[in-house]
Amino acid sequence: MALLRLDDVEVAYGDMVAVRGVSMTVGTGELVAIIGSNGAGKTTTLRAISGLLRPRRGRIEFDGARIDGLTSSDVVGRGIAHVPEGRQLFPTMSVLENLELGARTPAARAARDGTLKSVFDLFPRLGERRRQLAGSLSGGEQQMCAIGRALMALPRLLMLDEPSLGLAPVMVGAIFDNLARVNRDGTTVLLVEQNVLRALRLCHRAYVLENGTIALEGPRDRLLADEGIKRAYLGR
């Protein structure tokens, strides 16, 4: 059974339909990417899953239970953590305080010390800068902090929106290596990313969104070899 399932989901902003007829699955333990150009509906899809937007039509299920219509807090309580585009840290709070805010559920609070150690093991820079204000971190360090905060919630599904945006290539590589490690350690990952080549190299499967609909889907190797993908996204 799929951990996450979307069936015929439509999401609109007023009269403008941003996502139409989207159906997809994410299996337990998978790392799945959603790729596509800017404005294709990728962010809207994540926001609908996390409860920030209410689908106009369709069904979203997590672990067999329907979650469309739940509040974002309830979705977090079910085991879904969302790292938004732009990171949205609290800049005048320390790294440690930002991380601790991620442990909101009773289970996450009870495991906070152990989870914090795991986050610092994954991102040693955060441990070194734990007392530093989040707003004074570099862009890459802020992204690490945002991912760490999400992991503090002990998610079964970690969703990330454009984690490479605005980062230097060496930092992008480090972030993606850490996401691979998070996935290997057992966390299911759903990744939205404009860096198509990096996303396809990282994921197990991917969906291609164009104008709010799924234009293509399949395993990593098949999409990397697809001539349409090469022309549209890889400049080949």
C-alpha positions as a Markdown table, in Angstrom:
| # | Residue | x | y | z |
|---|---|---|---|---|
| 1 | Met | 0.0 | 0.0 | 0.0 |
| 2 | Ala | 1.2 | 3.5 | -0.8 |
| 3 | Leu | 2.2 | 5.7 | 2.1 |
| 4 | Leu | 0.9 | 8.8 | 0.2 |
| 5 | Arg | -1.8 | 8.7 | -2.5 |
| 6 | Leu | -3.3 | 11.5 | -4.5 |
| 7 | Asp | -6.4 | 10.7 | -6.7 |
| 8 | Asp | -7.6 | 13.2 | -9.3 |
| 9 | Val | -6.6 | 16.2 | -7.1 |
| 10 | Glu | -7.6 | 19.7 | -8.3 |
| 11 | Val | -6.5 | 22.9 | -6.5 |
| 12 | Ala | -7.4 | 26.4 | -7.5 |
| 13 | Tyr | -6.6 | 30.0 | -6.4 |
| 14 | Gly | -10.0 | 31.6 | -6.9 |
| 15 | Asp | -10.9 | 31.0 | -10.5 |
| 16 | Met | -7.4 | 30.0 | -11.5 |
| 17 | Val | -6.8 | 26.3 | -11.5 |
| 18 | Ala | -3.2 | 25.5 | -10.5 |
| 19 | Val | -3.4 | 21.7 | -10.3 |
| 20 | Arg | -5.9 | 19.6 | -12.2 |
| 21 | Gly | -6.5 | 15.9 | -12.2 |
| 22 | Val | -3.2 | 15.0 | -10.4 |
| 23 | Ser | -2.9 | 11.4 | -9.3 |
| 24 | Met | 0.4 | 10.1 | -7.8 |
| 25 | Thr | 1.7 | 7.7 | -5.1 |
| 26 | Val | 4.7 | 7.6 | -2.8 |
| 27 | Gly | 5.6 | 4.2 | -1.4 |
| 28 | Thr | 7.1 | 3.7 | 2.1 |
| 29 | Gly | 10.8 | 4.2 | 1.9 |
| 30 | Glu | 10.8 | 5.8 | -1.5 |
| 31 | Leu | 12.4 | 9.1 | -2.6 |
| 32 | Val | 10.1 | 10.6 | -5.2 |
| 33 | Ala | 10.7 | 13.8 | -7.1 |
| 34 | Ile | 8.2 | 16.2 | -8.7 |
| 35 | Ile | 9.9 | 18.1 | -11.5 |
| 36 | Gly | 8.8 | 20.8 | -13.9 |
| 37 | Ser | 9.2 | 24.4 | -14.8 |
| 38 | Asn | 8.3 | 27.4 | -12.6 |
| 39 | Gly | 4.5 | 27.7 | -12.3 |
| 40 | Ala | 3.8 | 24.1 | -13.2 |
| 41 | Gly | 1.9 | 23.4 | -9.9 |
| 42 | Lys | 4.7 | 21.7 | -7.9 |
| 43 | Thr | 4.5 | 24.0 | -4.8 |
| 44 | Thr | 0.7 | 23.9 | -5.0 |
| 45 | Thr | 0.7 | 20.1 | -4.8 |
| 46 | Leu | 2.9 | 20.1 | -1.7 |
| 47 | Arg | 0.8 | 22.8 | -0.1 |
| 48 | Ala | -2.4 | 20.7 | -0.7 |
| 49 | Ile | -0.8 | 17.6 | 0.9 |
| 50 | Ser | 0.4 | 19.6 | 3.9 |
| 51 | Gly | -3.1 | 21.1 | 4.6 |
| 52 | Leu | -2.2 | 24.7 | 3.6 |
| 53 | Leu | -4.6 | 24.5 | 0.7 |
| 54 | Arg | -7.9 | 22.8 | 0.4 |
| 55 | Pro | -8.3 | 20.7 | -2.8 |
| 56 | Arg | -11.4 | 21.7 | -4.8 |
| 57 | Arg | -11.7 | 18.1 | -6.0 |
| 58 | Gly | -10.1 | 14.7 | -5.5 |
| 59 | Arg | -8.7 | 12.8 | -2.6 |
| 60 | Ile | -5.4 | 12.8 | -0.6 |
| 61 | Glu | -4.6 | 9.8 | 1.6 |
| 62 | Phe | -1.7 | 9.2 | 4.0 |
| 63 | Asp | -1.2 | 5.7 | 5.3 |
| 64 | Gly | -4.7 | 4.7 | 4.1 |
| 65 | Ala | -6.5 | 7.6 | 5.9 |
| 66 | Arg | -7.9 | 10.6 | 4.1 |
| 67 | Ile | -6.1 | 13.9 | 5.0 |
| 68 | Asp | -7.5 | 16.4 | 2.6 |
| 69 | Gly | -9.6 | 18.8 | 4.7 |
| 70 | Leu | -7.4 | 18.4 | 7.8 |
| 71 | Thr | -5.5 | 21.4 | 9.2 |
| 72 | Ser | -1.8 | 21.7 | 8.7 |
| 73 | Ser | -1.2 | 21.0 | 12.4 |
| 74 | Asp | -3.2 | 17.8 | 12.1 |
| 75 | Val | -1.3 | 16.8 | 9.0 |
| 76 | Val | 2.0 | 17.3 | 10.9 |
| 77 | Gly | 0.5 | 15.1 | 13.7 |
| 78 | Arg | -0.1 | 12.3 | 11.2 |
| 79 | Gly | 3.6 | 12.3 | 10.3 |
| 80 | Ile | 4.2 | 14.7 | 7.4 |
| 81 | Ala | 6.8 | 17.4 | 7.6 |
| 82 | His | 7.1 | 20.2 | 5.0 |
| 83 | Val | 10.2 | 22.2 | 4.3 |
| 84 | Pro | 8.8 | 25.2 | 2.3 |
| 85 | Glu | 10.5 | 27.2 | -0.4 |
| 86 | Gly | 12.5 | 30.0 | 1.2 |
| 87 | Arg | 13.0 | 28.0 | 4.4 |
| 88 | Gln | 10.9 | 30.3 | 6.6 |
| 89 | Leu | 13.1 | 30.2 | 9.7 |
| 90 | Phe | 12.7 | 32.6 | 12.6 |
| 91 | Pro | 15.8 | 34.8 | 12.0 |
| 92 | Thr | 16.0 | 36.4 | 15.5 |
| 93 | Met | 15.9 | 33.0 | 17.2 |
| 94 | Ser | 18.9 | 30.8 | 17.6 |
| 95 | Val | 19.6 | 27.7 | 15.5 |
| 96 | Leu | 18.8 | 25.6 | 18.6 |
| 97 | Glu | 15.5 | 27.4 | 19.2 |
| 98 | Asn | 14.4 | 27.0 | 15.6 |
| 99 | Leu | 15.2 | 23.3 | 15.7 |
| 100 | Glu | 13.3 | 22.7 | 18.9 |
| 101 | Leu | 10.2 | 24.3 | 17.4 |
| 102 | Gly | 10.0 | 21.3 | 15.1 |
| 103 | Ala | 9.3 | 19.0 | 18.0 |
| 104 | Arg | 5.7 | 19.9 | 18.4 |
| 105 | Thr | 3.9 | 16.6 | 18.8 |
| 106 | Pro | 4.0 | 14.7 | 22.2 |
| 107 | Ala | 6.1 | 11.9 | 20.6 |
| 108 | Ala | 8.6 | 14.4 | 19.1 |
| 109 | Arg | 8.9 | 16.3 | 22.3 |
| 110 | Ala | 9.6 | 13.1 | 24.2 |
| 111 | Ala | 12.4 | 12.1 | 21.8 |
| 112 | Arg | 13.7 | 15.6 | 21.4 |
| 113 | Asp | 17.2 | 15.2 | 22.9 |
| 114 | Gly | 17.9 | 12.0 | 20.8 |
| 115 | Thr | 16.6 | 13.6 | 17.6 |
| 116 | Leu | 18.6 | 16.7 | 18.2 |
| 117 | Lys | 21.7 | 14.6 | 18.4 |
| 118 | Ser | 20.8 | 12.9 | 15.2 |
| 119 | Val | 20.3 | 16.3 | 13.4 |
| 120 | Phe | 23.7 | 17.5 | 14.6 |
| 121 | Asp | 25.3 | 14.3 | 13.4 |
| 122 | Leu | 23.7 | 14.8 | 10.0 |
| 123 | Phe | 24.5 | 18.6 | 9.9 |
| 124 | Pro | 27.6 | 19.2 | 12.1 |
| 125 | Arg | 27.6 | 22.9 | 11.2 |
| 126 | Leu | 24.3 | 23.3 | 13.0 |
| 127 | Gly | 25.9 | 21.9 | 16.2 |
| 128 | Glu | 28.8 | 24.3 | 15.9 |
| 129 | Arg | 26.4 | 27.2 | 15.4 |
| 130 | Arg | 23.6 | 26.1 | 17.7 |
| 131 | Arg | 23.7 | 29.4 | 19.7 |
| 132 | Gln | 24.0 | 31.6 | 16.6 |
| 133 | Leu | 20.9 | 33.5 | 15.3 |
| 134 | Ala | 19.4 | 31.7 | 12.3 |
| 135 | Gly | 19.2 | 34.9 | 10.3 |
| 136 | Ser | 23.0 | 35.2 | 10.4 |
| 137 | Leu | 23.6 | 31.8 | 8.8 |
| 138 | Ser | 24.5 | 31.4 | 5.2 |
| 139 | Gly | 21.8 | 30.3 | 2.7 |
| 140 | Gly | 23.1 | 26.7 | 2.8 |
| 141 | Glu | 23.2 | 26.6 | 6.6 |
| 142 | Gln | 19.7 | 28.0 | 6.7 |
| 143 | Gln | 18.5 | 25.2 | 4.5 |
| 144 | Met | 20.2 | 22.7 | 6.7 |
| 145 | Cys | 18.4 | 24.3 | 9.7 |
| 146 | Ala | 15.0 | 24.1 | 7.9 |
| 147 | Ile | 15.5 | 20.4 | 7.1 |
| 148 | Gly | 16.7 | 19.8 | 10.6 |
| 149 | Arg | 13.7 | 21.5 | 12.1 |
| 150 | Ala | 11.4 | 19.2 | 9.9 |
| 151 | Leu | 13.3 | 16.1 | 11.1 |
| 152 | Met | 12.7 | 17.1 | 14.7 |
| 153 | Ala | 9.1 | 16.2 | 14.1 |
| 154 | Leu | 10.0 | 12.6 | 13.5 |
| 155 | Pro | 8.2 | 12.6 | 10.1 |
| 156 | Arg | 7.3 | 9.4 | 8.2 |
| 157 | Leu | 7.2 | 11.6 | 5.1 |
| 158 | Leu | 9.5 | 14.5 | 4.6 |
| 159 | Met | 8.5 | 17.0 | 1.8 |
| 160 | Leu | 10.9 | 19.6 | 0.5 |
| 161 | Asp | 10.2 | 22.5 | -1.8 |
| 162 | Glu | 13.2 | 23.7 | -3.9 |
| 163 | Pro | 15.9 | 22.9 | -1.4 |
| 164 | Ser | 18.6 | 23.9 | -3.9 |
| 165 | Leu | 17.2 | 27.3 | -4.6 |
| 166 | Gly | 19.8 | 30.1 | -4.4 |
| 167 | Leu | 22.6 | 27.8 | -3.1 |
| 168 | Ala | 26.1 | 27.5 | -4.4 |
| 169 | Pro | 26.7 | 24.2 | -6.3 |
| 170 | Val | 29.0 | 22.7 | -3.5 |
| 171 | Met | 26.3 | 23.4 | -0.9 |
| 172 | Val | 23.6 | 21.9 | -3.2 |
| 173 | Gly | 25.7 | 18.7 | -3.4 |
| 174 | Ala | 26.0 | 18.6 | 0.3 |
| 175 | Ile | 22.2 | 19.1 | 0.9 |
| 176 | Phe | 21.4 | 16.3 | -1.7 |
| 177 | Asp | 23.9 | 13.9 | -0.1 |
| 178 | Asn | 22.2 | 14.5 | 3.2 |
| 179 | Leu | 18.7 | 13.9 | 1.8 |
| 180 | Ala | 20.0 | 10.6 | 0.3 |
| 181 | Arg | 21.2 | 9.7 | 3.8 |
| 182 | Val | 17.9 | 10.7 | 5.4 |
| 183 | Asn | 16.1 | 8.4 | 2.9 |
| 184 | Arg | 18.5 | 5.5 | 3.5 |
| 185 | Asp | 17.9 | 5.8 | 7.2 |
| 186 | Gly | 14.2 | 5.1 | 6.6 |
| 187 | Thr | 12.4 | 8.4 | 6.0 |
| 188 | Thr | 10.2 | 8.6 | 2.9 |
| 189 | Val | 10.9 | 11.8 | 0.9 |
| 190 | Leu | 8.9 | 13.8 | -1.6 |
| 191 | Leu | 11.1 | 16.4 | -3.3 |
| 192 | Val | 10.0 | 19.3 | -5.5 |
| 193 | Glu | 13.0 | 20.6 | -7.4 |
| 194 | Gln | 13.7 | 22.7 | -10.5 |
| 195 | Asn | 17.3 | 21.3 | -10.7 |
| 196 | Val | 16.0 | 18.4 | -12.8 |
| 197 | Leu | 19.3 | 16.6 | -13.3 |
| 198 | Arg | 20.1 | 16.5 | -9.6 |
| 199 | Ala | 16.6 | 15.5 | -8.7 |
| 200 | Leu | 16.5 | 12.6 | -11.2 |
| 201 | Arg | 19.9 | 11.4 | -10.1 |
| 202 | Leu | 18.7 | 11.4 | -6.4 |
| 203 | Cys | 15.2 | 10.0 | -6.7 |
| 204 | His | 13.8 | 6.5 | -7.3 |
| 205 | Arg | 10.9 | 7.7 | -9.3 |
| 206 | Ala | 9.6 | 11.1 | -10.6 |
| 207 | Tyr | 6.6 | 12.9 | -11.9 |
| 208 | Val | 6.8 | 15.6 | -14.4 |
| 209 | Leu | 4.3 | 18.4 | -14.0 |
| 210 | Glu | 3.4 | 20.7 | -16.8 |
| 211 | Asn | 0.6 | 23.3 | -16.6 |
| 212 | Gly | -0.8 | 21.7 | -13.5 |
| 213 | Thr | -1.1 | 18.2 | -14.9 |
| 214 | Ile | 1.2 | 15.2 | -14.9 |
| 215 | Ala | 2.8 | 14.9 | -18.3 |
| 216 | Leu | 5.1 | 12.0 | -17.6 |
| 217 | Glu | 6.1 | 9.7 | -14.8 |
| 218 | Gly | 8.4 | 6.8 | -14.2 |
| 219 | Pro | 11.6 | 5.4 | -12.7 |
| 220 | Arg | 14.7 | 7.6 | -12.6 |
| 221 | Asp | 16.7 | 5.8 | -15.3 |
| 222 | Arg | 13.8 | 5.9 | -17.8 |
| 223 | Leu | 13.3 | 9.6 | -17.3 |
| 224 | Leu | 17.0 | 10.4 | -17.5 |
| 225 | Ala | 17.0 | 8.6 | -20.9 |
| 226 | Asp | 13.8 | 10.3 | -22.2 |
| 227 | Glu | 14.5 | 12.5 | -25.2 |
| 228 | Gly | 11.8 | 14.9 | -24.3 |
| 229 | Ile | 13.2 | 15.4 | -20.8 |
| 230 | Lys | 16.7 | 15.9 | -22.2 |
| 231 | Arg | 15.4 | 18.6 | -24.6 |
| 232 | Ala | 13.1 | 20.4 | -22.2 |
| 233 | Tyr | 15.1 | 20.3 | -19.0 |
| 234 | Leu | 18.6 | 19.1 | -19.5 |
| 235 | Gly | 19.6 | 21.3 | -22.5 |
| 236 | Arg | 20.6 | 18.2 | -24.6 |
